[in-house]
Every structure is written in C-alpha cells, then in structure tokens.
Amino acid sequence: MNIWVVSGCSSGLGRAWTESIINERKEIVIGITRSEASAEEMVSLYSERFIPCIADVRDEKGLKEQLTALAHQVGTPNRVVTCAGYAQFGTLEDLSNQQLREQFETNVEGTLNVIRPLLPLMRTLEEARILLVSSMSGVACWPLLGAYQISKYAIEALGETLRLELEDTPIQVGIIEPGPHKTGWATVSAKRQKVSDFYDEEALKSRVSCGFQVEDPTASLPFFWQMFDQTKMPLRIATSKPFVEMICEKSMENMQLLRGSFEQL
C-alpha cells in the first residue's frame, strides 16, 4: 500500500486528490495543513487513513522534524504531492520585494521544504514518485499575476532539475499544470495589492481572465492519476485541452520568431 504526503491537503485540488487517495484507493495520507480545525475535520472524516501534519511549509526546520518523525511512525512515504501555495495579485510595479519574497517562500521554498527531508528516506525504496503542482501560469503569462507566475515558472525548473538529478534513483518526478478549477484560488486563498491609478485596472482584470471553462476540482483526477498509474511517470501533464492547444500554438510562433532572428544575421 502506498503512503502519501500531500501539502495543501485541506482545500482546493489538494483536498480533492486527498479524498480520492483515501476513499478510492484506500491508502494513507500524511496531510500537511496550517489549520488545526481542518486537520481535526479530516481526521474525523477519514479516521486512521489521514495522518495530520500541522505545519507551515515555510517552516523548514519544523516541517523536517515533523515529516521525519511521521515517516518513522507511519512508514516511509513513496508518494509526495506538493499542493501548498497561493496567488498574489498585483502589478509588478506595485508589489513590494517583500510580497515577492513571501510568494516565493511559500510556493517555491515551501515545495522544497516538503521534498528535501523525504529524499534520503525515499531513496531506500524500490520505487517512489514526487508530483510538483505548477499551473497554466508556469508556462504562460497574464497581467496582475507576475509574482505567482514567477513562482510557477520556478516550479517548472525545479521539477525538471529534480527529475534529472534523481534519474539514477528509484524516485521519479513529474509536474502537473492545472487549468482553472473552482478552488478559491482567485478568491478566498488569494492576496491582492491595490493597482496604482495610472493603470487601467479594469482593462488589466479583463485580460487576466483566460476564458477557459472553470472545472470542478474532481475533473482533475484523471490527469492526477495518470501521473501515478503510468509505468513511467510523465515529465508533465496539463488538465486543460484548450490551454494545451494555446501553448502549442504560441510555442510554434516563438520557434518561428527564433529561426527568423538567425536568418536575418
């Protein structure tokens, strides 16, 4: 039986995936959440299949101590999913360096803080997998999401680098790029910085909307399980077909522009 670690397990996609792991696969989840109330609720719902780890992913030392202790208590995790993160809205001009740091500390350093303590333990296993949660914003950009996009582009690089560095170990690494889902990502979970008056805020907001259909979190499950059920873990997968088509089209345009720049030399 697989033993999972899921950060950001109490809401959004992390909650949907945790519920699927426990209810459909009947496996154990060590769930990382900052909320004691959410942890108590999930223990009540899922009983012994949910092991709470109440921690902030930014707390490198505390998280390492808790994860190491829980791994010895429950068993070495062979499945890790890093969902914890939030979106910081605001123009790059209006955001402070501190706001940028906080976005990076949670979304990027927080991801590494979950993974690093588990790598020495996972190396001892016959097979293990790590899924990093990126976003459409890890490969495309919209206004007012610069801080978030910087952090998710970093997750893309982090995932690819880890995959290369761990290729001679039993640990496989993949990246998932979720499209729009009804998760509270842009509402209750987001932070917002006031847009300066010299910007047309309404025009920028209209361009933030990608126009893709917003799905229920459970719509992501077939893509999530592909990352774990295929014999070889894919490097990356996206959950929105229109998004994939858009990115492929833009990639072709960029390639043509690059070729054209050399042809002019």
N, C-alpha and C positions, 0 to 999 in steps of 0.2 A: 504493500500500500504506500502511495506517495504521501510525503509530509511537505506541506506548503508553508511558505512565508509570503504574506501579502501585505504590503504597506498601503495605506489609504483604503482599508478594507471596509470602513463603516459607511461609505456613501458612494454614489456615482457608479462608475464602471467597476471599481474595486469591490463594492458591495454585491453587484450583480454576479461578478466572477466568483466571489467567495461563496455565495449561495449555491451556485452551480456546482462548485467543487464539493461542497458538503452534502447538498441534497441529491445531486445526480450521481456523483462519483463516490460518495460515502467516504471521503478522505478527510484528513486532519488539516486544519489551517491554523497556523500561528499568525494572528492578525494584529498588525501594528496600527494603533489609533491613538490620538491625543485625548479622546473623550472617554472618561470613565463611565459615563452614562451609556454611551454606545456599546462599550465593552460589556457592561452588565446585561444590556438588552440582548446582545448577540450570544452571550453565554446561556442566557435563559432560553433563547430560541434553538440553539444548536448543540447545547449540552457539551459533552466531552469532545466533540469534534471541533470545537472552537476554543483555541487557547489564546487568551488576550495578552498582548504586549503593549502596555500603555506607555507610550513614549512619543517624543517629538523627533522626527527624522533628522533634524538639525543637531541633535544632541549626540555627537559621535561617540563619546565615551560611554554615556549611559545606555545608548542603544546597543553598543557592542557587548556590554556586560549582560544586559537582559537577553539578547539573542543567543549568546554563548551559553548562558545558564539554561535557557529553554531548550536549546538543541540537545544538551546533555540530559535534560529531564524527559523530553518527549521523543527525541530521536533526531538524527541529522537530517535537515531538510534537503530534499532533492529537487524542489520546485520553488523558485523565487519570482515574485511579480512585484514590480515597483510602481505602484499607482499614485503614491502621495504627491501632491502638487497643487498649485493654484495658478490663476491667471491675474496678472497685474495689468490693468488697462491704463492708458495714458500715452501722450506723445513722448518721444524720446527727449525732446527739449524740456518738457515739463517734469519728467521723472527725475528724482534725485539719484545720486550714486548709491545712497543707502537703500532706496527702493529697488534698484537694480541688483544690489548685493543680496537683499532678502529674497528676491525671486530666484537668484542663482543658488543661494544657500539651501532653499527648500527643494527646488526641482532637480538640481544637478548634484550638489554635495549630499543632499538627503538621499538621493539614489545610491550614491557610492557608500554612504554610511550604512545602508541596509546590506549591500552586497559584500563589502570587504570582510567583515567578521566571519561570514559564512564560507568564503572561498577555501580556507585551509581545511574545513570540515568536509566540504563537498568534493574536494579532490580525492578523498578516500573512498568515494562511492564508485559503483560501476558505471553509473550514468546519472547526469543531473542537467537541469535546464534553468536559465535565467531569462525572463521576459522583461524588457525595459519598455515603459509606456511613453511613447513620443506623442505625436499629434500631426494633423494636417499642417499645423504651424511649425513643424520641424522640417518641412520641405517647401513651404510656400509662405508668403508674407502678405499681411493686410495692415492698414493703418491702425494705430492705437493699441497694437499688440506687440510692440517691439520687444519689451522686456521678456514677455512669455516666449516669443519666437526665438530670441537669443538663447533662452534656456533649453528649448526643444531642439534647436539645431545642435546644441551641445550634447543633448541626449543621443542624437543620431551618431555623432562622432564617438561618444562614449561607448555606445553599443557595438559599433563596428570595430573599435580598437580592442575592446574586451574579447570579442569573438576571435580576433587574430591572436591575441596574447594567450588565450586559453585553448587554442585549437589542438594542442598536444595533451590536453587533459580530458577527463570524462565530461567536462562541463560545456554544454552548448549555449550560445547566446543569440537571442533574437530581439527584434524591435517591432512593436505594433503601433500603427498610426491611426488612431480612431478618428472617424469623422464626427459630425455633430450628433450628440445624444442628449436626451433630457436628463441631465445630471445635476443641474445647479451650477455648472462650471462658470457660466457667464452671469450668474445672479448671486445666490447666497454665498458661494465659495470665492467669488472674485473680490479683488481690491481695485479701487478706482481713484485716479488722480484727476482733479479738475483740469479741463483743457483751457489753455490760455485764450483770451478773447481774440487774438489776431489769427486764430484758426477758425475755419468754418466747421464747427463741431458736428452739426447735423450732416453735412456732406461726408465727413470722415466716418461717422457712425453708419451711414448708408453703405459705405464701401467695406465696412467690417463684415457685414452680412454676406456669407459666401453663396447663399441661395440654394444650398443643398438641403435635402429633406432631413429634418431632425428626427432621429430614430429613438425608440425606447432602448435603454441600456442592454436589454436582453438580445437585441438584434446583433450585438457584437459577439455573442457567444460562439457562433460557428467559426468566426475568424480567430477568436481566442483559442479554441480547442485545436484548430489546425496547427498552431504553434507548438502544441504539446503532443499531438497524436501522430504527426508525420514522423517517419523513421528518422529523417534528418530535419532538424529544426530550421525552418526558413530564416534567412537573414532578416527579412522584414515582410510585413503584411499590412495593408490598409483596409479599412472597413467600409469605404465608400467608393463604389464604382465610378460615379461621376467625377469624384476627386482624382482618382487614378487616371481617368481619361484626360482631365485637365492638365495634370502634371506631365503626362507623356507628351501631350501637345506642346507644352511650354519647354520641355526638355529638347524636343526636336528643333524648336525655334532657336533655343540657346546654342545648340550644336551648329546650326547653320550660321549663326552670328559669329561663333568662334572660327569656323572654317573660313568665313568671309574675311575676318580680320587678318588671317595669314595670307590669303590670296592677294590682298592688297599690298603686301610688303614687297 
